[in-house]
Amino acid sequence: MALSDLLYPDNPKRRQEVIRLHQELLDCMLVNFNATDELIAVLNAHLGCTIAQIKMEKGGTIKENCDIIIQAMSEIQQEVWKIDKKMKEMLEPMLYQKLYDIKEPEMEKIAIAHKVFSIVLGEATSIAGMVAVKLVGSNMIIIAVNKLVTLLAQIGASVLGGIGIAILGLGIDMILQAILGAVERDQLLGIVKSYEEHLAEFKAASEKYQRAITEVTSMVKCKIK
């Protein structure tokens, strides 16, 4: 038995907890990667955007992967602002305001947005107006993106940031070594606390973000069918 286990008898339990929490964080990050990549595909296909597709870098650290998502989300934010700017420039003030009026029928909003993108793109898909209305007329995605960007930056800057992604399938000792690195074993409690604090808020924000994206992508899939 390690000396640290004699001094801190709860360490074996904490080691298992670190592994479980680490896997939860990776699972949550992977779902965010997939959701963001799916939204990027929709923006590129229907609104003329050119955002690079993303995927989790399994050979990278948590911070490096946080940075990848943050960069993609920042580009999505920029594109949404550009879309809103085009709408404002090309529409009469009254029509532009209709896009944000929750009382206005959604089909009328979509028709307005479609006309704009038909002019901007030369030829817009029938889905362009629907996607634009969901992105511009609703703040759900932007609010969710803003929250996640903040949380991802915090996770990347925390003690968790330097931990590698590709540790699955390793033995318990190797997993712990990969997670803890130079961190002393008697600091396991601090590591567990850091995971728990970041995960609670990150999972809640991720769920809202994924729901907002699913609303857009599901609508696109139904339209294509």
N, C-alpha and C positions, 0 to 999 in steps of 0.2 A: 504493500500500500504506500502511495506517495505521502511524503511528509505533510504536504498541504492538505491531504485528506484527513490526516490525524488531527491537524490543527483546526480544520474546517470540515466536520463530518457531513455537512449537507452538500459538499462539492459534487459527489457522484450524481445526485439528483439534479443539481444545477447544470451539469454537463449535458444531461439528457434534455433539459429544458432549453438550453442554448441551441442544440441541434434542431429541436422542434420549432422554435421561434424563427430560426434561420430559414428553415424550409418554408414556413408560412410567408416570410418576407419575399422569398424568391418566387413563390407561387403567385403572390399578389403582383409583383413586378412583371412577371411573364404575361399575366392577363392584361395588364396595362399596355405592355408592348404590343400585344395582338390587337387590342381595341384601337390603339393609336394608328397602327399600320393599316387597319381596315378603313379608318376614317380618311387617312391619307390617300388610299386607293380611290375612294369615292370622290374626293376633291380633285384629284388629278384627272379622273375619267370624265367628270361632268362639269367642272367649273374651270377647266383649263389651267389648273395649278401644276407646278413642277416640283413638288416636295419629294425628297428622297425617301424611299421605303426604309423601314427600320426593322431590326431584329435584335434580340438579346445576345450580347457577346459573352458566351459561356466561358471564355478564357479571361475575361476581364474582372475587375473588382465591382463591388456594389456601387461605388462612386462613379466609376467609368460608365456603368449602365444607367445610373441616374442622369448623368450628363447627356447621354444619347437621347433619352426621353425628353429631357428639358429642352434640348435643341429642337427636337421635332415639334414639341408643343408650342415653342416660341414661333416657329415657322407657321404653324396652324393659326396662331393668334394674328400674325401679320397678314395672312391671307384673308381672314375674316374681316379685319379692318379695311383691307383693300376692297373687298366685296361691298362693304357698307359704304365706303367712299364713292365707289362707282354708282351705287344706287342713288346716293344723295345728289351726285353731280348730274345724273341723267334723268331723274324724275322730277316732276313738279312737286313742290313742297307738300301739297295735300296727299299726293300718291305715296310719297316717301313716308309720311306719318302713318299711313294706313298699314304699312308693314309692321309697325310696332303697336298697333291698336288691337288689343286682345278681343275687342268686340267685332272686328272685321272678319268675315268668313275666310277661312284658310285658302279656299280655292281661288278667291279673288286676289289674295296676296301672291299666290303662286303664279297666277297669270301675269301680274305686274312684274315679278322678278324674272319670269321667263322672257318677256319682251326685252328687258335690259340685256340679258345674257345672249339672246339671239343677235343683238346688235354688236355686243362686245366680242363674242366668239365667232361671229359670222354665221354660225349654225350651232344652236344649242340643243342638247338632248332634252327630251321631255321631262327628264328628272332634274335638270339644272335649277329650274324655278323652285321645286320642292326642297332641294338641298339648301339653296340660298336662304329661303324663308326660315328653315329650321335653324340655320346658323346665325342669321342676322336678326330675325324676328324674335328669337328666344335667346336669352342670355345663359341658358343652362350649361352649354358646353364651355363657354368662356369662363363662367364662374367656377366650374369644376376644374378647368385647366389651370386657372390662377391658383386655386387651392393646392392642387397636386404639385405644381412647379415649386411652390414654397416648401411643401413637405419633402419633396425629393431633394431639394437643396439642403435641407436640414439633415436628412439621412446621410447624404453624401459627405457632409462636413462633420458628421458624428464619428464616434469610435468604430461604427459599423462600416464606414466608407471604404476602408482599406481591405475588407474581407473579400476573398475571391468568390466567384459564382460557381465555378466547376469543381464542386466537392462531393457531388452526389455519387453514390456507389462506392465511396471509400469506406474503410473500416472506421469504427468509432474514434479510435485514437488519432487517426490521420485527419478525420473530419475536425476534431477539436483543435488539432495543431493548426489546420488551415484557417479555422475561424479565429482562434485566439492569437496566433502568431507570437509576438513578443510579449503579449499581455501575461502577467503573472497569474497563476492559477487561483490565487486568493482574491482575484478581482472578478471572479465569475459572477458574483452577485450583481456587480455593476454592469456587466455585459447583459445579463438577463433583464435588468431594469431598463437599460437603454433600448433593447429590442421591444419590450412590452410597451414602453411609452410611445415609441415611434409607430409600432404596428397598429395600436388602437385607432389613432387618428388617420393613419395612412389607409387602412382597410376601409374605414367609413367614407373617406374622400374618394377612394378608388371605385367603390360601389356606385356613388353618384355619377362619377365620370363615365363609367361603363354603361350605366343606364341611359345617359344622355346620348352617347354614341350609338348605342343599340337602337334608340328611337329613330336615328337618321338612317343607319345601315339597313334596318329591317324594312323601313319604308321603301328604300331603293330596291331591295330584293323583291318585295311584293310587286312593285311597279314593273320590274323586268319580267317577272312571271306573267 
